[in-house]
């Protein structure tokens, strides 16, 4: 057959896509082997029935045809109101594009601000798709290393060293995979660097409803940053609507106008009945978002208690999001080796830190996506396994 494009064949760079342990666990499940899955950020509670009813009623009511590409006006208005209320930045419908999930928003944002061959920065550790989505937009990914000992917060010196010639910087707070919530001082340093380099900032804020310590601050709210920031939001985490694929980009009106043109030529919008369900979910208010987030708050407390009872595995402070990052270097193994060994020995699947970049090597990410008692048993088993490895080392 004719050759495929270099763009599509090099999305994963020189290695895997980072999901090898996850694929292996799913293959075991398909073969009938019971596996305790703590890999991906999939809520165990499912989408609230009231949202599903709104989706059903909208579809039955006929909202199944083409929907307006930028998003239905009522939903754009609701997203704008939510963002303005939480950030304090004046936000109108014209600042909002509805997208098929946060992932599509991240891709579109990079298409908007990066010319072919431009360097696009992202903080390491990073969500596993970040380098590939940058490459798919025709840009060149460049990681900004962080340190476990510093809670994986980006440091100004590393940002400045990496930013020479870059067009954009992608950040994620609250952070997946680390659980870090960037404080104002870190965000101000980021703002100073991107302003000095005349870069765009792309801020992935899909976990903004899951904050356990501190407070979420959107960098768009910092002085002078609204004009150079694109914010990515989503219903996936805040409302357990992962499979519905609906999110948004918030940014300067001129940028959103161009992004609407991109959507017209790519996704052609989001189904109307899903938008109506998202509108219902947002209008349900903060109580619904708190109910969705509460299991992860409880399980974070469980993780802190379990980890405090042993000395081998160190828990990185989890200030937000639905994961805990564990330092397993005390076992003498790297994250990938530990994750595979744990899967073999106990049929517990976690994500190796190396799936999220070299800064997370020697760590594993554990999704807090099991019922409380099963989650605690799995964590205790993980710690006991790590303890045995440490003694044998």
Buried (B, 14 or more C-beta within 10 A) or exposed (E): EEEEEEEEEEBBEEEEBBBBBBEBBBEBEEEEEEBBBBBBBBBBEEBBEEBBEBBEBBBEEEBEEEBBBBBBEBBBBBBBBBBBEBBEBEBEBBBBBBBBBBBBBBBBBBBBBBEEEBBBBBBBBBBBBBBBBBBBBBBBBBBBBBEBEEBBBBBBEBBBEBBEEBBBBBBBBBBBBBBBBBBBEBBBBBBBBBBEBEBBBBBBBBBBBBBBEBEBBBBBBBEEBBEBBBBBBBBBBBBBBBEBBBBBBBBBEEBBEBBBEBBEEBBEBBBBBBBBBBBBBBBBEEEBBEBBBEBBBEBBEBBEEBBEEBEBBBBBBBBBBBBBBBBBBBBEBBBBBBBBBBBEEBBBBBBBBBBBBEBBBBBBBBBBBBEBEEBBBBBBBBBEBBBEBBEEE
